[in-house]
Amino acid sequence: MTQSSEPPRPIETLVLVLADLLEEGADLFLEGLPTSLETSPGSAWATDRAVWKAAYESDDVAGWVSETSAIYLAESGHLLRAFATLLRSHRVFAAQDVIVRSVVERVGHVNWILDHRISSEQRAARVGLELAASFYTYRRHFICSMLMEGRGQISEQRPEPSSVSSRSGLTWLSRPRTNAMTLQLRRATSDVG
């Protein structure tokens, strides 16, 4: 964009202010608030970890809660930062509702998992449900992407690699599939239609 001596139009000023706010929000999601939950023995997090460790003889649940929450918050931060970048480059203007909905959905998942009104066991169950739903979603998307003929059958022939994957060296996009693998996928996904 070339610099001119004219003052910026009000809409351009609004866009730049909005982009600044989005970047500040992204930084909050990506860098987090300065806290030290690990060293606070009486904190809710320390209590939950102790309950989970005693109940499940493992610290896995704490890891799942921490990682799931961090992933959702990082996704929110990246969405905000991407939208700020698009606003600054004058590539978008009217997609705020999609971004806001996406961020609210992700933060809602974190709030649902970390809800202070429920017990530690319920939080463990919620993060387990969250992981199961994610695995199901990824499985469904993986299987749907493999359905080549549209009749509910996985194609015996794999498609030629796209020109994009060939040029970029992403050879993993077109891994060979054996007939045995195809048969196993059909059996394992017979309920998906």
C-alpha positions as CSV (number, residue, x, y, z in Angstrom):
1,M,0.0,0.0,0.0
2,T,1.4,3.4,-1.0
3,Q,1.6,6.2,1.5
4,S,-0.4,9.3,0.7
5,S,-0.7,12.7,2.4
6,E,-4.5,12.2,2.9
7,P,-5.7,11.4,6.4
8,P,-6.9,7.9,6.8
9,R,-10.6,7.3,6.3
10,P,-12.6,6.4,9.4
11,I,-13.1,2.8,8.2
12,E,-9.4,2.3,7.8
13,T,-8.8,3.6,11.3
14,L,-11.5,1.3,12.6
15,V,-9.9,-1.7,10.8
16,L,-6.4,-0.9,12.3
17,V,-7.8,-0.5,15.8
18,L,-9.7,-3.8,15.4
19,A,-6.6,-5.5,14.2
20,D,-4.6,-4.2,17.2
21,L,-7.3,-5.5,19.5
22,L,-7.3,-8.9,17.8
23,E,-3.5,-9.1,18.2
24,E,-3.7,-8.2,21.9
25,G,-6.3,-10.9,22.3
26,A,-4.2,-13.4,20.4
27,D,-1.2,-12.6,22.6
28,L,-3.4,-13.3,25.7
29,F,-4.4,-16.7,24.3
30,L,-1.0,-17.7,23.0
31,E,1.2,-16.4,25.9
32,G,-1.4,-16.8,28.7
33,L,-1.7,-15.0,31.9
34,P,1.3,-15.2,34.3
35,T,0.4,-17.8,36.9
36,S,2.1,-20.5,38.7
37,L,-0.6,-23.1,39.4
38,E,2.0,-25.8,39.9
39,T,3.4,-24.2,43.0
40,S,0.1,-23.3,44.6
41,P,-0.7,-26.3,46.9
42,G,-4.2,-25.2,47.7
43,S,-5.3,-24.4,44.1
44,A,-8.1,-26.2,42.3
45,W,-5.6,-27.5,39.8
46,A,-3.4,-29.0,42.6
47,T,-6.5,-30.6,44.2
48,D,-7.7,-32.0,40.8
49,R,-4.3,-33.5,40.1
50,A,-4.1,-35.1,43.5
51,V,-7.6,-36.6,43.1
52,W,-6.8,-37.9,39.6
53,K,-3.5,-39.3,40.6
54,A,-5.1,-41.2,43.5
55,A,-8.1,-42.4,41.5
56,Y,-6.3,-43.4,38.3
57,E,-2.8,-44.0,39.6
58,S,-1.5,-41.7,36.8
59,D,-1.0,-38.1,35.9
60,D,-2.5,-38.7,32.4
61,V,-5.8,-37.0,33.1
62,A,-4.0,-33.8,34.2
63,G,-2.0,-34.0,31.0
64,W,-5.2,-34.4,28.9
65,V,-6.9,-31.5,30.6
66,S,-3.9,-29.3,30.2
67,E,-3.2,-30.2,26.6
68,T,-6.8,-30.1,25.5
69,S,-7.3,-26.7,27.1
70,A,-4.0,-25.4,25.6
71,I,-4.9,-26.6,22.1
72,Y,-8.3,-24.9,22.2
73,L,-6.8,-21.7,23.5
74,A,-3.9,-21.7,21.0
75,E,-6.4,-22.3,18.2
76,S,-8.3,-19.2,19.4
77,G,-5.2,-17.1,19.5
78,H,-4.2,-18.2,16.0
79,L,-7.6,-17.4,14.6
80,L,-7.5,-13.9,16.1
81,R,-4.0,-13.3,14.8
82,A,-4.9,-14.6,11.3
83,F,-7.9,-12.4,11.1
84,A,-5.8,-9.4,12.3
85,T,-3.3,-10.1,9.6
86,L,-6.1,-10.3,7.0
87,L,-7.6,-7.0,8.2
88,R,-4.3,-5.2,8.0
89,S,-3.7,-6.5,4.4
90,H,-7.2,-5.4,3.4
91,R,-8.1,-9.0,2.4
92,V,-11.2,-9.3,4.5
93,F,-13.6,-7.0,6.1
94,A,-16.9,-8.7,7.0
95,A,-16.0,-12.1,8.5
96,Q,-16.0,-11.0,12.2
97,D,-19.0,-13.2,13.1
98,V,-17.3,-16.4,11.9
99,I,-14.1,-15.6,13.9
100,V,-16.1,-14.6,17.0
101,R,-18.2,-17.8,16.8
102,S,-15.1,-20.0,16.3
103,V,-13.3,-18.4,19.3
104,V,-16.4,-18.6,21.5
105,E,-16.8,-22.3,20.6
106,R,-13.2,-23.1,21.6
107,V,-13.3,-21.1,24.8
108,G,-16.6,-22.7,25.6
109,H,-15.0,-26.2,25.4
110,V,-12.3,-25.1,27.8
111,N,-14.9,-23.6,30.2
112,W,-16.9,-26.8,30.0
113,I,-13.9,-28.9,30.9
114,L,-12.6,-26.6,33.7
115,D,-16.1,-25.8,35.2
116,H,-15.4,-25.1,38.9
117,R,-19.0,-26.1,39.9
118,I,-18.3,-29.8,39.2
119,S,-16.2,-32.4,40.8
120,S,-12.7,-33.5,39.8
121,E,-14.2,-36.8,38.6
122,Q,-16.7,-35.0,36.4
123,R,-13.9,-32.9,34.9
124,A,-11.9,-36.1,34.1
125,A,-15.0,-37.5,32.5
126,R,-15.5,-34.4,30.5
127,V,-12.0,-34.3,29.2
128,G,-12.3,-38.0,28.3
129,L,-15.5,-37.2,26.4
130,E,-13.8,-34.3,24.7
131,L,-11.0,-36.6,23.5
132,A,-13.4,-39.3,22.4
133,A,-15.4,-36.7,20.4
134,S,-12.1,-35.4,18.8
135,F,-11.0,-39.0,17.9
136,Y,-14.4,-39.7,16.4
137,T,-14.4,-36.5,14.4
138,Y,-10.8,-37.1,13.0
139,R,-11.7,-40.8,12.3
140,R,-14.8,-39.7,10.4
141,H,-12.9,-37.1,8.4
142,F,-10.1,-39.5,7.7
143,I,-12.6,-42.2,6.5
144,C,-14.6,-39.8,4.5
145,S,-11.5,-38.5,2.7
146,M,-10.8,-42.1,1.7
147,L,-14.2,-42.8,0.3
148,M,-13.3,-42.4,-3.4
149,E,-16.3,-43.7,-5.3
150,G,-19.2,-42.1,-3.4
151,R,-21.0,-45.5,-2.9
152,G,-19.7,-46.2,0.5
153,Q,-16.8,-48.3,-0.7
154,I,-13.1,-47.4,-0.4
155,S,-11.5,-47.4,-3.8
156,E,-9.0,-50.1,-4.5
157,Q,-7.0,-47.6,-6.6
158,R,-5.4,-44.7,-5.1
159,P,-5.6,-41.4,-6.9
160,E,-2.6,-39.8,-8.5
161,P,-0.8,-37.3,-6.3
162,S,-1.9,-33.8,-6.8
163,S,0.4,-31.4,-8.6
164,V,0.6,-29.4,-5.3
165,S,1.9,-32.3,-3.3
166,S,4.3,-33.3,-6.0
167,R,5.8,-29.9,-6.3
168,S,6.1,-29.3,-2.6
169,G,7.6,-32.7,-1.9
170,L,4.8,-33.8,0.4
171,T,4.9,-37.4,-0.7
172,W,3.2,-38.6,2.5
173,L,-0.1,-37.4,1.1
174,S,-0.1,-40.3,-1.3
175,R,1.0,-43.3,0.7
176,P,0.4,-46.7,-0.9
177,R,-2.5,-48.8,0.4
178,T,-2.5,-52.6,0.3
179,N,-5.7,-54.7,-0.4
180,A,-5.4,-56.0,3.2
181,M,-5.5,-52.4,4.6
182,T,-8.5,-51.6,2.4
183,L,-10.4,-54.7,3.6
184,Q,-9.6,-53.9,7.3
185,L,-10.9,-50.3,6.7
186,R,-14.2,-51.7,5.2
187,R,-14.7,-54.0,8.2
188,A,-13.8,-51.3,10.8
189,T,-16.0,-48.7,9.2
190,S,-19.0,-50.7,8.1
191,D,-21.3,-48.6,10.3
192,V,-20.2,-45.4,8.6
193,G,-22.4,-44.7,5.7
